[in-house]
Amino acid sequence: MYFQHSHDIWRDFPELVPGVILARGISGQAHLEEPLARFGAAAAERLATATEGELPEIRAWRRAFSTMGLKPTQYRCASESLLRRFRKEGSLPRLHPLIDLCNAVSIAYAIPVAVFDLARISAYVEVRYATGDETYLTFAGETEHPPAKEVIFADAAGRAHARRWTNRQSGHSAVRDTTEDVLIVAEALHDTARADVESLIAALSAELSAHWPVSPRSAVLTPSAPRFECTEAAT
């Protein structure tokens, strides 16, 4: 199993910086009050002087959405949606310890963070343009078909595990109480994306190790090294 972006995505968005974490042995039992408060405070500090739409990380995603023919304020990247809710309500809903942690890290860095249950993935995940034949399962249980040229997270079975790139994940591979092995993906497009994604991946990996019995593997991908192998090599 592996994760990668297609050649077309790298060609059209050369500023892209993706970071990936693989963690095996996750459970729904973890107490995360301290890191959730800490990352939330970092987000609140940034929002005290600017709205989410003024942050360079979000502005870069808005430009990308415009390039894809989407209205940026109609289809927001995941981190913008979370920041918007956090600014208005002062908190985020609690869903699952891992999701709560990734959402907190996402608002602290203003970078979209996606989490996939590896047991629900077929062979690979590739961020690519849709052909129009893929299926997408909503959280409400409805099946959609992303139109051709929409950026999706696709697997070998033709499932779209996210629509409109960083806009909306699928219910099919969402983290649940039975989830054990996860693939976490953070993507950024702004000027300091490389340093910020490296910092995000390091911070999130440290929290995973501190709160679960896991040994995360991670990488920051590039056009010359675009693939992350989710299966450890035999020794």
C-alpha positions as CSV (number, residue, x, y, z in Angstrom):
1,M,0.0,0.0,0.0
2,Y,1.3,3.5,-0.8
3,F,0.3,7.2,-1.0
4,Q,1.2,9.6,-3.7
5,H,0.1,12.6,-5.8
6,S,-0.2,12.1,-9.5
7,H,2.2,13.7,-12.0
8,D,-0.6,16.1,-13.1
9,I,-1.1,17.4,-9.6
10,W,2.6,18.1,-9.2
11,R,2.7,19.7,-12.6
12,D,-0.3,22.0,-11.9
13,F,0.6,22.8,-8.3
14,P,4.4,22.9,-8.1
15,E,4.3,24.8,-4.8
16,L,2.6,21.8,-3.1
17,V,4.3,20.4,0.0
18,P,2.6,17.2,1.4
19,G,3.5,15.6,4.7
20,V,2.5,12.0,5.5
21,I,2.4,10.0,8.8
22,L,1.7,6.3,9.2
23,A,0.6,5.1,12.6
24,R,-0.3,1.5,13.6
25,G,-2.0,0.7,16.9
26,I,-4.4,3.7,17.4
27,S,-7.4,3.3,19.7
28,G,-10.3,5.4,20.8
29,Q,-8.9,5.7,24.3
30,A,-6.6,8.7,25.0
31,H,-6.7,11.7,27.2
32,L,-5.7,14.8,25.2
33,E,-6.9,17.8,27.1
34,E,-3.5,19.4,27.4
35,P,-2.4,19.2,23.7
36,L,-5.9,20.2,22.5
37,A,-5.8,23.3,24.8
38,R,-2.3,24.1,23.6
39,F,-3.0,23.9,19.9
40,G,-6.3,25.7,20.4
41,A,-4.5,28.5,22.1
42,A,-2.1,28.8,19.2
43,A,-5.0,29.1,16.8
44,A,-6.8,31.6,19.0
45,E,-3.6,33.8,19.1
46,R,-3.5,33.9,15.3
47,L,-7.2,34.6,15.0
48,A,-6.8,37.5,17.4
49,T,-5.1,39.6,14.7
50,A,-6.5,38.2,11.5
51,T,-9.5,36.2,10.2
52,E,-8.9,32.8,8.8
53,G,-9.3,34.1,5.3
54,E,-6.4,36.5,5.8
55,L,-3.9,33.8,6.8
56,P,-1.3,33.0,4.1
57,E,-2.0,29.3,4.4
58,I,-5.7,29.7,3.7
59,R,-5.2,32.3,1.0
60,A,-3.0,29.8,-0.9
61,W,-5.7,27.2,-0.7
62,R,-8.3,29.7,-1.9
63,R,-6.1,30.5,-4.9
64,A,-5.9,26.7,-5.6
65,F,-9.6,26.3,-5.4
66,S,-10.1,29.2,-7.8
67,T,-7.6,27.5,-10.2
68,M,-9.8,24.4,-10.0
69,G,-12.9,26.4,-10.9
70,L,-14.4,26.3,-7.4
71,K,-15.7,29.3,-5.5
72,P,-13.3,29.6,-2.5
73,T,-15.9,30.8,-0.1
74,Q,-18.4,28.1,-1.2
75,Y,-16.0,25.2,-1.0
76,R,-13.5,25.9,1.8
77,C,-10.5,23.7,2.5
78,A,-10.8,21.7,5.7
79,S,-8.5,23.9,7.8
80,E,-10.4,27.0,6.9
81,S,-13.8,25.4,7.8
82,L,-12.4,24.3,11.2
83,L,-10.9,27.8,11.9
84,R,-14.1,29.5,10.9
85,R,-16.1,27.3,13.3
86,F,-13.4,27.7,16.0
87,R,-13.5,31.5,15.7
88,K,-17.3,31.7,15.9
89,E,-17.8,29.1,18.6
90,G,-14.6,29.1,20.6
91,S,-14.2,25.3,20.4
92,L,-14.5,22.3,18.1
93,P,-16.7,19.3,18.6
94,R,-15.2,16.1,20.1
95,L,-15.4,13.1,17.7
96,H,-12.6,10.7,18.4
97,P,-9.3,11.4,20.2
98,L,-7.2,11.1,17.0
99,I,-9.6,13.2,15.0
100,D,-9.7,15.8,17.8
101,L,-5.9,15.9,17.9
102,C,-5.6,16.3,14.1
103,N,-8.3,19.0,14.0
104,A,-6.5,20.9,16.8
105,V,-3.1,20.6,15.0
106,S,-4.9,21.7,11.7
107,I,-6.2,24.9,13.2
108,A,-2.9,25.7,15.0
109,Y,-1.1,25.5,11.7
110,A,-4.0,26.5,9.4
111,I,-3.1,23.5,7.2
112,P,-5.6,20.8,6.2
113,V,-5.0,17.5,7.9
114,A,-6.8,14.3,6.6
115,V,-6.9,11.0,8.4
116,F,-7.8,7.7,6.7
117,D,-8.5,4.3,8.2
118,L,-6.0,2.1,6.3
119,A,-8.3,-1.0,6.6
120,R,-10.8,0.8,4.4
121,I,-8.3,1.6,1.6
122,S,-7.8,-0.6,-1.4
123,A,-4.1,-0.9,-2.4
124,Y,-3.1,2.8,-2.5
125,V,-4.3,6.4,-2.2
126,E,-3.5,8.8,-5.0
127,V,-4.4,12.4,-5.1
128,R,-5.4,12.9,-8.8
129,Y,-8.0,14.3,-11.1
130,A,-11.2,12.2,-11.2
131,T,-12.2,10.4,-14.4
132,G,-15.9,10.7,-13.5
133,D,-16.4,7.0,-12.7
134,E,-15.3,7.0,-9.1
135,T,-17.8,6.6,-6.2
136,Y,-17.8,8.7,-3.0
137,L,-19.7,7.8,0.1
138,T,-21.0,10.7,2.2
139,F,-21.2,10.6,6.0
140,A,-25.0,10.4,5.5
141,G,-24.6,7.2,3.6
142,E,-25.3,8.6,0.1
143,T,-23.2,7.8,-2.9
144,E,-21.9,10.5,-5.2
145,H,-19.8,10.6,-8.4
146,P,-17.2,13.4,-8.5
147,P,-17.2,14.9,-11.9
148,A,-14.2,14.5,-14.2
149,K,-11.2,16.8,-13.4
150,E,-12.2,17.2,-9.8
151,V,-9.2,16.6,-7.5
152,I,-9.9,13.5,-5.3
153,F,-8.1,11.0,-3.1
154,A,-8.6,7.8,-5.0
155,D,-7.9,4.1,-4.4
156,A,-7.5,1.0,-6.5
157,A,-11.3,0.2,-6.2
158,G,-12.3,3.5,-7.7
159,R,-13.4,5.0,-4.4
160,A,-13.0,8.7,-3.8
161,H,-11.9,9.1,-0.2
162,A,-12.0,12.9,-0.4
163,R,-13.7,15.3,-2.7
164,R,-12.5,18.7,-4.0
165,W,-9.0,17.9,-2.7
166,T,-9.0,19.2,0.9
167,N,-12.7,20.2,1.0
168,R,-14.6,17.1,2.2
169,Q,-13.6,13.5,3.3
170,S,-15.6,10.4,2.7
171,G,-17.4,8.5,5.3
172,H,-16.1,5.2,3.9
173,S,-12.5,5.6,5.3
174,A,-13.3,7.9,8.3
175,V,-11.8,7.0,11.6
176,R,-14.1,5.1,13.9
177,D,-13.9,3.2,17.2
178,T,-12.5,0.1,15.5
179,T,-9.8,2.0,13.6
180,E,-6.2,0.8,14.4
181,D,-4.0,1.8,11.5
182,V,-4.1,5.3,10.0
183,L,-2.6,7.4,7.2
184,I,-2.5,11.1,8.1
185,V,-1.9,13.6,5.3
186,A,-1.1,17.3,5.6
187,E,-0.8,19.5,2.5
188,A,0.2,23.2,2.1
189,L,0.8,25.6,-0.8
190,H,1.9,28.8,0.8
191,D,5.4,30.4,0.7
192,T,6.7,28.8,3.9
193,A,4.9,25.5,3.4
194,R,8.0,23.3,3.6
195,A,9.1,24.5,7.0
196,D,5.5,24.6,8.3
197,V,4.6,21.1,7.1
198,E,7.9,19.7,8.6
199,S,7.0,21.4,11.9
200,L,3.4,20.1,11.8
201,I,4.5,16.5,11.0
202,A,7.1,16.6,13.8
203,A,4.6,18.0,16.3
204,L,1.8,15.6,15.4
205,S,4.2,12.6,15.4
206,A,5.4,13.5,18.9
207,E,1.8,13.7,20.2
208,L,0.9,10.4,18.7
209,S,3.9,8.7,20.4
210,A,3.0,10.4,23.7
211,H,-0.6,9.3,23.8
212,W,-0.7,6.0,22.0
213,P,1.6,2.9,21.9
214,V,2.7,3.7,18.3
215,S,5.9,4.4,16.5
216,P,4.9,6.8,13.7
217,R,6.7,6.8,10.3
218,S,6.6,10.0,8.4
219,A,7.9,11.8,5.3
220,V,7.6,15.1,3.5
221,L,7.1,14.3,-0.2
222,T,8.6,16.1,-3.2
223,P,8.2,15.8,-7.0
224,S,11.4,13.7,-7.1
225,A,10.3,11.5,-4.2
226,P,6.5,11.6,-4.5
227,R,5.6,8.2,-3.0
228,F,5.2,7.1,0.6
229,E,5.2,3.3,1.2
230,C,2.7,2.3,3.9
231,T,4.1,-1.3,4.0
232,E,7.3,-1.7,5.9
233,A,10.1,-3.4,4.0
234,A,11.0,-6.9,5.1
235,T,14.2,-7.3,7.2
